Amino acid sequence: MTSPQRRSRATEAFYGRRRGKTLKAPQAEALSALLPVLKLDLSSPPPSLFSELWPNPVSATRLEIGFGGGEHLLHRAQENPGTGFIGVEPFVNSMAKMLAGLESEGLENIRLYDDDATRVLDWLPDASLDRIDLLYPDPWPKKKHWKRRFVSRLNLDRFARVLKPGGRFGFASDIDTYINWTLAHIAAHPEFEWTARTASDWREPWEGWPGTRYEAKAIREGRTPCYLEFERLG
């Protein structure tokens, strides 16, 4: 069961919008019909056999934090039917769009949460994940807001607890200050190591990368995406 300490740590402030324009009818219907079924119940402990979180057997587990419209999450879930995915997205419009796509694809290997990702991280069992993806997170570009960035020592501690030894943390961004911020935090953390050996390791996306709307916008506006991958040591 989640310890009182983990529960209190999960109540940190969430920064960002919750809702945008009025949802289209198919998206609203998918949101009301599917989210209650697929949403994680954090009031109960995770199953003792964590793979039972999904209806069909899975051999690996992944978490994507802030999946936006769900392009990457849906693509990865479709190409890896034997992997169980957890997607976290507090923005209602993005969640609704992803659910409409999930319904059309008929995927059964995704579970969801529509609030603060730290709550999910504190709920997950130790060494339960093979990978965590944080793709094009809000960069909070003003220096006075950098403390709001999701990459922090506390959240890297959370990542280290829930990732299996050898598990990976993938980070993508087009904002130089956030890339440098992340590398500095990783360098200061004893349980992670940057896996890059050549320049192509951060200049080229990971195998099977489908692209995202945020990446396309960055390229249109002349910014260069960067793809960082870190290994959980142990």
Residue frames as a rotation matrix with the C-alpha (Angstrom) as fourth column:
MET 1
0.579 0.815 0.000 0.00
0.815 -0.579 0.000 0.00
0.000 0.000 -1.000 0.00
THR 2
0.167 -0.517 0.839 1.20
0.365 -0.758 -0.540 3.54
0.916 0.397 0.062 -0.73
SER 3
-0.322 -0.380 -0.867 3.05
0.940 -0.021 -0.340 4.91
0.111 -0.925 0.364 2.26
PRO 4
0.657 0.562 -0.502 1.94
0.646 -0.764 -0.011 8.19
-0.389 -0.317 -0.865 3.91
GLN 5
-0.119 -0.785 -0.608 5.26
0.104 -0.619 0.778 9.71
-0.987 0.030 0.156 2.82
ARG 6
-0.836 -0.175 0.520 4.68
0.507 0.117 0.854 8.87
-0.210 0.978 -0.009 -0.84
ARG 7
0.114 0.961 0.251 1.11
0.988 -0.135 0.069 10.10
0.100 0.240 -0.966 -0.66
SER 8
0.592 0.098 -0.800 2.17
0.396 -0.900 0.183 13.47
-0.702 -0.425 -0.571 0.74
ARG 9
-0.481 -0.844 -0.237 4.96
0.114 -0.329 0.938 13.86
-0.869 0.424 0.254 -1.80
ALA 10
-0.589 0.279 0.759 2.44
0.804 0.305 0.511 13.34
-0.088 0.911 -0.404 -4.61
THR 11
0.442 0.882 -0.161 0.43
0.864 -0.468 -0.186 16.44
-0.240 -0.057 -0.969 -3.73
GLU 12
-0.576 -0.700 -0.422 2.86
0.491 -0.709 0.506 18.91
-0.653 0.084 0.752 -5.30
ALA 13
0.094 0.640 -0.763 1.42
-0.299 -0.713 -0.634 21.77
-0.950 0.288 0.124 -7.33
PHE 14
-0.093 -0.052 0.994 0.46
0.871 0.480 0.106 21.03
-0.483 0.876 0.001 -10.92
TYR 15
-0.255 -0.068 -0.964 1.19
-0.216 -0.968 0.125 23.81
-0.942 0.240 0.233 -13.40
GLY 16
-0.994 -0.099 0.044 -0.53
0.026 0.174 0.984 24.02
-0.105 0.980 -0.171 -16.76
ARG 17
-0.418 0.890 -0.182 -3.91
-0.901 -0.381 0.210 24.25
0.117 0.251 0.961 -18.44
ARG 18
-0.634 0.306 0.710 -6.56
-0.137 0.859 -0.493 21.63
-0.761 -0.410 -0.502 -17.74
ARG 19
0.099 0.802 0.589 -9.03
0.718 0.351 -0.600 22.39
-0.688 0.482 -0.542 -20.52
GLY 20
-0.903 -0.391 -0.178 -9.19
0.137 -0.656 0.742 24.11
-0.407 0.646 0.646 -23.92
LYS 21
-0.661 0.662 -0.353 -11.87
-0.726 -0.443 0.527 24.47
0.193 0.604 0.773 -26.58
THR 22
0.216 0.848 0.483 -15.20
-0.812 0.431 -0.393 22.65
-0.542 -0.307 0.782 -26.46
LEU 23
-0.629 -0.506 0.590 -14.69
-0.197 0.838 0.508 19.01
-0.752 0.203 -0.627 -27.36
LYS 24
-0.513 0.445 -0.734 -15.97
-0.781 0.113 0.614 17.58
0.356 0.888 0.290 -30.62
ALA 25
0.445 0.851 0.279 -18.81
-0.892 0.391 0.228 15.09
0.085 -0.350 0.933 -30.15
PRO 26
0.676 -0.189 -0.713 -16.76
-0.019 0.962 -0.273 11.91
0.737 0.198 0.646 -30.90
GLN 27
-0.441 -0.897 0.027 -14.02
0.009 -0.035 -0.999 13.04
0.897 -0.440 0.024 -28.52
ALA 28
-0.387 0.384 0.839 -16.49
-0.894 -0.378 -0.240 13.87
0.225 -0.843 0.489 -25.75
GLU 29
0.706 0.691 -0.156 -18.16
-0.653 0.720 0.237 10.50
0.276 -0.065 0.959 -26.18
ALA 30
0.322 -0.675 -0.664 -14.84
0.190 0.733 -0.653 8.64
0.928 0.084 0.364 -26.06
LEU 31
-0.611 -0.568 0.551 -13.84
-0.361 -0.420 -0.833 10.59
0.705 -0.708 0.052 -22.95
SER 32
-0.091 0.671 0.735 -17.03
-0.995 -0.087 -0.044 9.76
0.035 -0.736 0.676 -21.06
ALA 33
0.817 0.496 -0.292 -17.17
-0.514 0.858 0.019 6.14
0.260 0.135 0.956 -22.18
LEU 34
0.555 -0.658 -0.509 -13.53
0.245 0.714 -0.656 5.03
0.795 0.239 0.557 -22.02
LEU 35
-0.233 -0.767 0.598 -11.70
-0.436 -0.468 -0.769 7.07
0.869 -0.440 -0.226 -19.41
PRO 36
0.278 0.350 0.894 -13.65
-0.960 0.087 0.265 5.64
0.015 -0.932 0.361 -16.43
VAL 37
0.993 0.107 -0.048 -12.81
-0.110 0.991 -0.075 2.13
0.039 0.080 0.996 -17.66
LEU 38
0.529 -0.849 -0.019 -9.12
0.493 0.325 -0.807 2.72
0.691 0.417 0.590 -18.38
LYS 39
0.328 -0.402 0.855 -8.24
-0.541 -0.822 -0.179 5.16
0.774 -0.404 -0.487 -15.60
LEU 40
-0.481 -0.589 -0.649 -5.93
0.288 0.593 -0.752 3.92
0.828 -0.549 -0.116 -12.87
ASP 41
0.732 0.675 0.091 -7.53
0.052 -0.189 0.981 3.69
0.679 -0.714 -0.173 -9.44
LEU 42
-0.272 -0.946 0.173 -4.86
-0.071 -0.160 -0.985 5.14
0.960 -0.280 -0.023 -7.19
SER 43
0.150 0.387 0.910 -7.02
-0.936 -0.241 0.257 4.70
0.318 -0.890 0.326 -4.10
SER 44
0.948 0.101 0.302 -6.21
-0.191 0.938 0.288 0.97
-0.254 -0.331 0.909 -4.20
PRO 45
0.037 -0.995 0.093 -2.73
-0.451 0.066 0.890 -0.55
-0.892 -0.075 -0.447 -4.26
PRO 46
-0.050 -0.113 -0.992 -1.43
-0.987 0.156 0.032 -1.85
0.151 0.981 -0.119 -7.60
PRO 47
0.887 0.405 -0.223 -1.95
-0.387 0.914 0.122 -5.57
0.253 -0.023 0.967 -8.24
SER 48
0.540 -0.706 0.459 0.61
-0.324 0.328 0.887 -7.85
-0.777 -0.628 -0.052 -6.62
LEU 49
-0.192 -0.529 0.827 1.42
0.770 0.441 0.461 -9.14
-0.608 0.725 0.323 -10.09
PHE 50
-0.342 0.048 -0.938 1.85
-0.099 -0.995 -0.014 -5.78
-0.934 0.088 0.345 -11.81
SER 51
-0.988 -0.079 -0.134 1.31
-0.141 0.084 0.986 -7.15
-0.067 0.993 -0.094 -15.33
GLU 52
-0.507 0.862 0.018 -2.29
0.859 0.507 -0.061 -7.91
-0.062 -0.016 -0.998 -14.32
LEU 53
-0.428 0.309 -0.849 -3.00
0.051 -0.930 -0.364 -4.20
-0.902 -0.199 0.382 -14.65
TRP 54
-0.506 0.212 -0.836 -3.70
-0.850 -0.288 0.442 -4.95
-0.147 0.934 0.326 -18.32
PRO 55
0.450 0.846 0.284 -6.34
-0.784 0.527 -0.328 -7.42
-0.427 -0.075 0.901 -19.58
ASN 56
0.938 -0.200 -0.283 -3.88
-0.028 0.770 -0.637 -9.43
0.345 0.606 0.717 -21.69
PRO 57
0.618 -0.755 -0.219 -0.41
0.650 0.334 0.682 -10.74
-0.442 -0.564 0.697 -20.69
VAL 58
0.886 -0.443 0.139 2.43
-0.275 -0.742 -0.612 -8.23
0.374 0.504 -0.779 -21.10
SER 59
0.571 -0.762 -0.305 6.17
0.792 0.609 -0.037 -8.80
0.214 -0.220 0.952 -20.89
ALA 60
-0.667 -0.744 0.029 7.27
0.715 -0.651 -0.255 -5.16
0.209 -0.150 0.966 -20.52
THR 61
0.432 0.817 -0.382 5.80
0.889 -0.458 0.025 -1.96
-0.154 -0.350 -0.924 -19.10
ARG 62
-0.633 -0.615 0.471 6.17
0.704 -0.710 0.019 1.69
0.323 0.343 0.882 -20.10
LEU 63
0.226 0.635 -0.739 5.01
0.777 -0.575 -0.256 5.06
-0.587 -0.516 -0.624 -18.83
GLU 64
-0.447 -0.310 0.839 4.55
0.745 -0.647 0.158 8.17
0.495 0.696 0.520 -20.97
ILE 65
-0.179 0.282 -0.943 4.16
0.774 -0.552 -0.311 11.45
-0.608 -0.785 -0.119 -19.10
GLY 66
-0.014 0.272 -0.962 2.26
-0.255 -0.932 -0.259 14.21
-0.967 0.241 0.082 -20.89
PHE 67
-0.428 -0.230 0.874 1.35
0.577 0.675 0.460 12.40
-0.696 0.701 -0.157 -24.10
GLY 68
-0.769 0.121 -0.628 -0.39
-0.430 -0.825 0.368 15.35
-0.473 0.553 0.686 -25.80
GLY 69
0.064 0.833 -0.549 -2.62
-0.996 0.016 -0.091 14.16
-0.067 0.552 0.831 -28.63
GLY 70
0.421 0.105 0.901 -1.33
-0.426 0.900 0.094 10.62
-0.801 -0.424 0.423 -28.13
GLU 71
0.695 -0.148 -0.703 0.46
-0.682 0.172 -0.711 10.16
0.226 0.974 0.019 -31.46
HIS 72
-0.338 -0.927 -0.163 3.52
-0.773 0.372 -0.514 8.58
0.537 -0.047 -0.842 -29.88
LEU 73
-0.502 0.190 0.844 1.63
-0.680 0.516 -0.521 6.59
-0.534 -0.835 -0.129 -27.24
LEU 74
0.584 0.803 0.118 -0.81
-0.519 0.482 -0.706 5.06
-0.624 0.351 0.698 -29.73
HIS 75
0.516 -0.469 -0.717 1.97
-0.715 0.225 -0.662 4.27
0.472 0.854 -0.219 -32.19
ARG 76
-0.569 -0.803 0.179 4.11
-0.758 0.427 -0.494 2.52
0.320 -0.416 -0.851 -29.58
ALA 77
-0.274 0.544 0.793 1.15
-0.610 0.539 -0.581 0.59
-0.744 -0.643 0.184 -28.17
GLN 78
0.753 0.583 -0.306 0.18
-0.581 0.370 -0.725 -0.58
-0.310 0.723 0.617 -31.63
GLU 79
0.351 -0.694 -0.629 3.68
-0.632 0.320 -0.705 -1.74
0.691 0.645 -0.326 -32.57
ASN 80
-0.778 -0.627 -0.035 4.25
-0.361 0.492 -0.792 -3.40
0.514 -0.604 -0.610 -29.17
PRO 81
0.200 0.979 -0.047 1.08
-0.521 0.147 0.841 -5.36
0.830 -0.143 0.540 -28.29
GLY 82
0.364 -0.125 -0.923 2.99
0.573 0.811 0.117 -7.35
0.734 -0.571 0.367 -25.68
THR 83
-0.791 -0.607 -0.078 3.92
0.471 -0.522 -0.711 -4.23
0.391 -0.599 0.699 -23.73
GLY 84
0.276 0.870 -0.408 1.66
0.956 -0.203 0.213 -2.59
0.102 -0.448 -0.888 -21.17
PHE 85
-0.586 -0.436 0.683 1.51
0.467 -0.870 -0.155 1.21
0.662 0.228 0.714 -21.40
ILE 86
0.165 0.588 -0.792 0.46
0.910 -0.400 -0.107 3.83
-0.380 -0.703 -0.601 -18.88
GLY 87
-0.407 -0.237 0.882 -0.24
0.653 -0.751 0.100 7.28
0.639 0.616 0.461 -20.30
VAL 88
-0.087 0.322 -0.943 -0.62
0.859 -0.455 -0.235 10.40
-0.505 -0.830 -0.237 -18.16
GLU 89
-0.736 -0.087 0.672 -2.15
0.489 -0.755 0.437 13.60
0.469 0.650 0.598 -19.53
PRO 90
-0.572 0.512 -0.641 -3.99
0.583 -0.296 -0.756 16.19
-0.577 -0.806 -0.130 -17.40
PHE 91
-0.760 0.276 -0.589 -5.14
-0.495 -0.833 0.248 18.33
-0.422 0.480 0.769 -20.37
VAL 92
-0.060 0.861 0.506 -8.71
-0.121 0.497 -0.860 17.24
-0.991 -0.113 0.074 -21.08
ASN 93
0.634 0.361 -0.684 -8.67
-0.665 -0.197 -0.720 18.01
-0.395 0.911 0.115 -24.80
SER 94
-0.282 -0.815 -0.506 -5.53
-0.929 0.363 -0.067 15.97
0.239 0.452 -0.860 -25.38
MET 95
-0.752 0.066 0.656 -6.90
-0.304 0.848 -0.435 13.05
-0.585 -0.526 -0.618 -23.38
ALA 96
0.280 0.955 0.094 -10.13
-0.246 0.166 -0.955 13.13
-0.928 0.244 0.282 -25.37
LYS 97
0.440 -0.177 -0.881 -8.29
-0.898 -0.116 -0.425 13.18
-0.027 0.977 -0.210 -28.70
MET 98
-0.660 -0.748 -0.072 -6.10
-0.745 0.663 -0.070 10.24
0.100 0.007 -0.995 -27.70
LEU 99
-0.528 0.522 0.670 -9.12
-0.186 0.698 -0.691 8.24
-0.829 -0.489 -0.271 -26.48
ALA 100
0.556 0.717 -0.420 -10.92
-0.561 -0.049 -0.826 8.78
-0.613 0.695 0.375 -29.79
GLY 101
0.084 -0.627 -0.774 -7.85
-0.932 0.226 -0.284 7.36
0.354 0.745 -0.565 -31.56
LEU 102
-0.807 -0.381 0.451 -7.55
-0.550 0.762 -0.342 4.49
-0.214 -0.524 -0.824 -29.11
GLU 103
-0.005 0.904 0.427 -11.19
-0.334 0.401 -0.853 3.56
-0.942 -0.147 0.300 -29.67
SER 104
0.667 0.274 -0.693 -10.73
-0.723 0.012 -0.691 3.46
-0.181 0.962 0.206 -33.45
GLU 105
-0.210 -0.851 -0.482 -7.58
-0.846 0.405 -0.347 1.31
0.491 0.335 -0.804 -33.13
GLY 106
0.737 0.598 -0.314 -9.15
-0.349 0.735 0.581 -1.11
0.579 -0.318 0.751 -30.63
LEU 107
-0.291 -0.941 -0.170 -6.02
-0.215 0.238 -0.947 -1.20
0.932 -0.239 -0.272 -28.44
GLU 108
0.776 0.591 -0.220 -6.19
0.022 0.323 0.946 -2.98
0.630 -0.739 0.238 -25.09
ASN 109
0.241 -0.789 -0.565 -2.66
0.902 0.397 -0.170 -2.45
0.359 -0.468 0.807 -23.73
ILE 110
-0.586 -0.374 0.719 -3.08
0.144 -0.921 -0.361 1.13
0.798 -0.108 0.593 -22.47
ARG 111
0.224 0.595 -0.772 -4.10
0.971 -0.067 0.230 2.38
0.086 -0.801 -0.593 -19.01
LEU 112
-0.111 -0.132 0.985 -4.52
0.430 -0.900 -0.072 6.08
0.896 0.416 0.157 -18.30
TYR 113
-0.032 0.157 -0.987 -4.43
0.951 -0.298 -0.078 8.80
-0.307 -0.941 -0.140 -15.70
ASP 114
0.208 0.271 0.940 -5.69
0.714 -0.699 0.044 12.36
0.669 0.662 -0.339 -16.13
ASP 115
0.997 0.061 0.053 -3.99
0.007 -0.716 0.698 14.19
0.080 -0.695 -0.715 -13.29
ASP 116
0.495 -0.858 0.136 -0.54
-0.867 -0.477 0.148 14.84
-0.062 -0.191 -0.980 -11.83
ALA 117
0.490 -0.367 -0.791 2.02
-0.287 0.789 -0.544 12.25
0.823 0.493 0.281 -12.97
THR 118
-0.563 -0.740 0.367 3.78
-0.608 0.071 -0.791 12.33
0.560 -0.668 -0.490 -9.61
ARG 119
0.095 0.680 0.727 0.74
-0.938 0.306 -0.163 10.62
-0.333 -0.666 0.667 -8.11
VAL 120
0.897 0.188 -0.400 1.19
-0.361 0.836 -0.414 7.72
0.256 0.516 0.817 -10.52
LEU 121
0.051 -0.971 -0.235 4.91
-0.309 0.208 -0.928 7.55
0.950 0.119 -0.289 -9.87
ASP 122
-0.566 -0.261 0.782 4.35
-0.803 -0.040 -0.595 7.38
0.187 -0.965 -0.187 -6.11
TRP 123
0.421 0.817 0.394 1.68
-0.832 0.521 -0.190 4.67
-0.361 -0.248 0.899 -6.57
LEU 124
0.596 -0.188 -0.780 3.75
-0.522 0.648 -0.555 2.39
0.610 0.738 0.288 -8.81
PRO 125
0.952 -0.303 0.035 5.65
0.186 0.669 0.720 -0.54
-0.242 -0.679 0.693 -7.28
ASP 126
0.237 -0.956 -0.174 9.43
-0.560 -0.281 0.780 -0.47
-0.794 -0.087 -0.601 -7.02
ALA 127
-0.714 -0.697 -0.062 11.25
-0.436 0.374 0.819 -1.56
-0.548 0.612 -0.571 -10.20
SER 128
-0.006 0.837 0.547 8.01
0.258 0.530 -0.808 -2.02
-0.966 0.137 -0.219 -12.12
LEU 129
0.845 0.372 -0.384 8.77
-0.193 -0.457 -0.868 -0.13
-0.499 0.808 -0.314 -15.36
ASP 130
0.274 -0.739 0.615 11.04
0.866 0.468 0.176 -0.81
-0.418 0.485 0.768 -18.31
ARG 131
-0.635 -0.473 0.611 10.86
0.716 -0.658 0.234 2.71
0.291 0.586 0.756 -19.71
ILE 132
0.215 0.640 -0.738 9.63
0.640 -0.663 -0.388 6.23
-0.737 -0.389 -0.552 -18.98
ASP 133
-0.384 -0.283 0.879 9.13
0.875 -0.416 0.248 8.77
0.295 0.864 0.407 -21.77
LEU 134
0.229 0.368 -0.901 8.90
0.510 -0.834 -0.212 12.53
-0.829 -0.411 -0.378 -21.23
LEU 135
-0.365 -0.315 0.876 8.50
0.924 -0.006 0.383 14.03
-0.116 0.949 0.293 -24.70
TYR 136
-0.547 0.055 0.836 8.45
0.356 -0.888 0.292 17.75
0.758 0.457 0.466 -25.41
PRO 137
0.003 0.539 -0.842 7.38
1.000 -0.020 -0.009 18.73
-0.021 -0.842 -0.539 -21.89
ASP 138
0.893 0.333 0.302 6.42
0.326 -0.942 0.076 22.29
0.310 0.031 -0.950 -21.08
PRO 139
0.049 -0.999 0.023 9.82
0.708 0.018 -0.706 24.06
0.705 0.051 0.708 -21.03
TRP 140
0.805 0.261 -0.532 8.79
0.565 -0.612 0.554 26.90
-0.181 -0.747 -0.640 -18.72
PRO 141
0.332 -0.762 0.556 11.24
0.746 -0.149 -0.650 29.15
0.578 0.630 0.519 -20.60
LYS 142
0.504 -0.164 0.848 11.35
-0.383 -0.922 0.049 32.03
0.774 -0.349 -0.528 -18.09
LYS 143
-0.465 -0.827 -0.316 14.12
-0.059 0.386 -0.921 31.45
0.883 -0.410 -0.228 -15.57
LYS 144
-0.630 0.258 0.732 11.84
-0.773 -0.298 -0.561 32.30
0.074 -0.919 0.387 -12.64
HIS 145
0.467 0.880 0.092 9.65
-0.878 0.473 -0.071 29.34
-0.106 -0.048 0.993 -13.68
TRP 146
-0.184 -0.606 -0.774 12.41
-0.685 0.644 -0.342 26.75
0.705 0.467 -0.534 -14.16
LYS 147
-0.826 -0.116 0.552 11.53
-0.533 0.483 -0.695 25.21
-0.186 -0.868 -0.461 -10.80
ARG 148
0.188 0.972 0.143 8.25
-0.748 0.236 -0.620 24.11
-0.637 0.010 0.771 -12.42
ARG 149
-0.077 -0.264 -0.962 10.03
-0.903 0.428 -0.045 21.86
0.423 0.865 -0.271 -14.92
PHE 150
0.848 0.528 -0.039 9.18
-0.470 0.785 0.403 18.21
0.243 -0.323 0.914 -14.50
VAL 151
0.364 -0.800 -0.477 12.81
0.476 0.600 -0.642 17.12
0.800 0.007 0.600 -14.52
SER 152
0.441 -0.239 0.865 14.05
-0.753 -0.623 0.212 17.65
0.489 -0.745 -0.455 -10.97
ARG 153
-0.697 -0.717 0.027 16.09
-0.591 0.552 -0.588 15.76
0.407 -0.426 -0.808 -8.42
LEU 154
-0.433 0.603 0.670 12.90
-0.620 0.340 -0.707 14.65
-0.655 -0.721 0.227 -6.66
ASN 155
0.634 0.733 -0.247 11.30
-0.676 0.370 -0.637 13.33
-0.375 0.571 0.730 -9.84
LEU 156
0.082 -0.676 -0.733 14.50
-0.707 0.479 -0.520 11.62
0.702 0.561 -0.439 -10.93
ASP 157
-0.789 -0.256 0.558 14.45
-0.600 0.512 -0.615 9.90
-0.129 -0.820 -0.557 -7.53
ARG 158
0.163 0.933 0.322 10.93
-0.621 0.351 -0.701 8.78
-0.767 -0.085 0.636 -8.35
PHE 159
0.594 0.002 -0.804 12.06
-0.761 0.326 -0.561 7.52
0.261 0.945 0.195 -11.76
ALA 160
-0.448 -0.873 -0.193 14.94
-0.719 0.480 -0.502 5.62
0.531 -0.086 -0.843 -10.20
ARG 161
-0.558 0.285 0.779 12.60
-0.615 0.489 -0.619 3.88
-0.557 -0.824 -0.098 -7.76
VAL 162
0.394 0.886 0.243 10.06
-0.449 0.417 -0.790 2.67
-0.802 0.202 0.563 -10.34
LEU 163
0.511 -0.273 -0.815 12.45
-0.807 0.173 -0.564 1.80
0.295 0.946 -0.132 -13.19
LYS 164
0.959 -0.263 0.103 14.01
0.227 0.935 0.272 -1.64
-0.168 -0.237 0.957 -13.32
PRO 165
0.117 -0.977 -0.178 17.82
-0.169 -0.197 0.966 -1.77
-0.979 -0.083 -0.188 -13.31
GLY 166
-0.760 -0.422 0.495 18.78
0.423 0.258 0.869 -1.22
-0.494 0.869 -0.018 -16.95
GLY 167
0.287 0.929 0.232 15.47
0.886 -0.165 -0.434 0.54
-0.365 0.331 -0.870 -17.62
ARG 168
-0.641 -0.546 0.540 15.49
0.748 -0.601 0.280 3.68
0.172 0.583 0.794 -19.75
PHE 169
0.194 0.611 -0.768 14.29
0.502 -0.734 -0.457 7.25
-0.843 -0.297 -0.449 -19.40
GLY 170
-0.371 -0.250 0.895 13.72
0.925 -0.182 0.333 8.96
0.079 0.951 0.298 -22.75
PHE 171
0.149 0.327 -0.933 13.55
0.431 -0.871 -0.236 12.76
-0.890 -0.367 -0.270 -22.98
ALA 172
-0.290 -0.200 0.936 12.91
0.948 -0.194 0.252 14.82
0.131 0.960 0.246 -26.11
SER 173
0.465 0.404 -0.788 12.90
0.499 -0.855 -0.144 18.61
-0.731 -0.326 -0.599 -26.40
ASP 174
0.309 -0.360 0.880 13.75
0.839 -0.332 -0.431 21.44
0.447 0.872 0.200 -28.76
ILE 175
0.895 0.049 0.443 14.54
-0.139 -0.914 0.381 23.94
0.423 -0.402 -0.812 -26.00
ASP 176
0.094 -0.981 -0.171 18.29
0.047 0.176 -0.983 24.28
0.994 0.084 0.063 -25.35
THR 177
-0.362 -0.269 0.892 17.94
-0.791 -0.417 -0.447 25.47
0.492 -0.868 -0.062 -21.76
TYR 178
0.564 0.624 0.541 15.74
-0.809 0.550 0.208 22.50
-0.168 -0.555 0.815 -20.85
ILE 179
0.791 -0.375 -0.483 18.09
0.036 0.817 -0.575 20.05
0.611 0.438 0.660 -22.59
ASN 180
-0.254 -0.946 0.203 21.05
-0.148 -0.170 -0.974 21.43
0.956 -0.277 -0.097 -20.65
TRP 181
-0.064 0.362 0.930 18.96
-0.976 -0.217 0.018 21.49
0.209 -0.906 0.367 -17.47
THR 182
0.882 0.472 0.000 18.13
-0.468 0.873 0.138 17.80
0.065 -0.121 0.990 -17.90
LEU 183
0.468 -0.786 -0.404 21.72
0.199 0.539 -0.818 16.79
0.861 0.303 0.409 -18.64
ALA 184
-0.389 -0.622 0.680 22.92
-0.512 -0.468 -0.720 18.67
0.766 -0.628 -0.137 -15.58
HIS 185
0.252 0.574 0.779 20.36
-0.967 0.183 0.178 16.95
-0.041 -0.798 0.601 -13.35
ILE 186
0.943 0.048 -0.329 21.27
-0.115 0.975 -0.190 13.54
0.311 0.217 0.925 -14.76
ALA 187
0.101 -0.992 -0.072 24.99
0.010 0.074 -0.997 14.19
0.995 0.100 0.018 -14.26
ALA 188
-0.464 -0.254 0.848 24.30
-0.753 -0.392 -0.529 14.98
0.467 -0.884 -0.009 -10.61
HIS 189
0.518 0.744 0.422 22.18
-0.854 0.479 0.204 11.86
-0.050 -0.466 0.883 -10.04
PRO 190
-0.407 -0.837 0.365 24.05
-0.814 0.514 0.271 8.69
-0.415 -0.187 -0.891 -9.02
GLU 191
-0.228 0.392 0.891 21.47
0.022 0.917 -0.398 6.27
-0.973 -0.071 -0.218 -10.40
PHE 192
0.845 0.508 0.170 21.34
0.192 0.008 -0.981 7.41
-0.500 0.861 -0.091 -14.03
GLU 193
-0.346 -0.937 -0.048 23.80
0.201 -0.124 0.972 7.48
-0.916 0.327 0.231 -16.90
TRP 194
0.401 0.378 -0.834 23.48
-0.697 -0.465 -0.546 9.16
-0.594 0.800 0.077 -20.30
THR 195
0.465 -0.135 0.875 23.74
0.282 0.959 -0.002 6.45
-0.839 0.248 0.484 -22.94
ALA 196
0.981 -0.011 -0.194 25.00
-0.182 -0.404 -0.897 8.63
-0.068 0.915 -0.398 -25.84
ARG 197
0.312 -0.917 0.248 28.31
0.544 0.386 0.745 7.65
-0.779 -0.098 0.619 -27.40
THR 198
-0.705 -0.468 0.533 28.19
0.704 -0.368 0.608 9.66
-0.088 0.804 0.588 -30.66
ALA 199
-0.878 0.343 -0.333 26.44
-0.310 -0.939 -0.149 12.86
-0.364 -0.028 0.931 -31.76
SER 200
-0.614 0.677 -0.406 23.87
-0.370 0.207 0.906 10.89
0.697 0.706 0.124 -33.74
ASP 201
-0.634 0.348 -0.691 22.66
0.666 0.699 -0.260 9.36
0.392 -0.625 -0.675 -30.48
TRP 202
-0.392 0.554 -0.734 21.02
0.544 -0.504 -0.671 12.66
-0.742 -0.662 -0.104 -29.52
ARG 203
-0.711 0.108 -0.695 20.47
-0.500 -0.773 0.391 14.17
-0.495 0.626 0.603 -32.95
GLU 204
-0.659 0.462 -0.593 18.46
-0.403 0.449 0.797 11.27
0.635 0.765 -0.110 -34.37
PRO 205
0.130 0.791 0.597 15.16
-0.985 0.036 0.168 10.03
0.112 -0.610 0.784 -32.90
TRP 206
-0.434 -0.245 0.867 14.80
-0.547 0.836 -0.038 6.56
-0.716 -0.490 -0.497 -31.46
GLU 207
-0.996 0.027 -0.082 13.98
-0.045 0.649 0.760 3.58
0.073 0.761 -0.645 -33.64
GLY 208
-0.466 0.885 -0.001 10.35
0.851 0.448 0.273 3.51
0.242 0.126 -0.962 -34.70
TRP 209
-0.671 0.155 -0.725 9.83
0.332 -0.811 -0.481 7.17
-0.663 -0.563 0.493 -33.78
PRO 210
-0.053 0.747 0.662 6.54
0.991 0.120 -0.057 8.39
-0.122 0.653 -0.747 -35.32
GLY 211
-0.784 -0.191 0.590 7.06
0.285 -0.956 0.069 12.09
0.551 0.222 0.804 -34.68
THR 212
-0.204 0.741 -0.640 4.75
0.908 -0.102 -0.407 14.36
-0.367 -0.664 -0.652 -32.70
ARG 213
0.623 0.529 0.577 2.88
0.703 -0.702 -0.115 17.59
0.344 0.477 -0.809 -33.36
TYR 214
0.875 -0.339 -0.345 5.26
0.000 -0.714 0.700 19.43
-0.484 -0.613 -0.625 -31.02
GLU 215
-0.109 -0.942 0.318 8.28
0.458 0.236 0.857 18.16
-0.882 0.239 0.406 -32.92
ALA 216
-0.016 0.174 0.985 6.74
0.997 -0.076 0.030 19.24
0.080 0.982 -0.172 -36.24
LYS 217
0.919 0.381 0.100 6.06
0.365 -0.919 0.151 22.71
0.150 -0.103 -0.983 -34.83
ALA 218
0.530 -0.795 -0.296 9.62
0.074 -0.304 0.950 23.01
-0.845 -0.525 -0.103 -33.54
ILE 219
-0.314 -0.662 0.681 11.07
0.742 0.276 0.611 22.10
-0.592 0.697 0.405 -36.94
ARG 220
0.355 0.533 0.768 8.73
0.883 -0.460 -0.089 24.56
0.306 0.710 -0.635 -38.72
GLU 221
0.995 0.090 0.040 9.90
0.068 -0.919 0.390 27.31
0.072 -0.385 -0.920 -36.39
GLY 222
0.503 -0.864 0.030 13.58
-0.334 -0.226 -0.915 26.51
0.797 0.450 -0.402 -36.95
ARG 223
0.245 -0.420 0.874 14.38
-0.953 0.060 0.296 24.73
-0.177 -0.905 -0.386 -33.69
THR 224
-0.235 -0.465 -0.853 16.35
-0.607 0.756 -0.245 21.48
0.759 0.460 -0.460 -33.58
PRO 225
0.807 0.562 0.180 14.92
-0.502 0.493 0.711 18.56
0.311 -0.664 0.680 -31.61
CYS 226
-0.415 -0.907 0.067 17.18
-0.773 0.313 -0.551 16.61
0.479 -0.281 -0.832 -29.29
TYR 227
0.667 0.626 -0.403 16.62
-0.393 0.756 0.524 13.03
0.633 -0.191 0.750 -28.12
LEU 228
-0.362 -0.790 0.495 18.23
-0.844 0.052 -0.533 12.00
0.395 -0.610 -0.686 -24.85
GLU 229
0.636 0.497 -0.590 18.17
-0.190 0.842 0.505 8.53
0.748 -0.209 0.630 -23.33
PHE 230
-0.217 -0.648 0.730 19.36
-0.908 -0.140 -0.394 7.60
0.358 -0.749 -0.558 -19.85
GLU 231
-0.019 0.123 -0.992 19.88
0.024 0.992 0.122 4.22
1.000 -0.022 -0.022 -18.24
ARG 232
0.709 0.280 0.647 18.85
-0.652 -0.090 0.753 3.32
0.269 -0.956 0.119 -14.71
LEU 233
-0.287 -0.916 -0.281 22.00
-0.613 0.401 -0.681 1.92
0.736 -0.023 -0.677 -13.14
GLY 234
0.086 0.275 0.958 21.99
-0.960 0.280 0.006 -0.99
-0.266 -0.920 0.288 -10.73
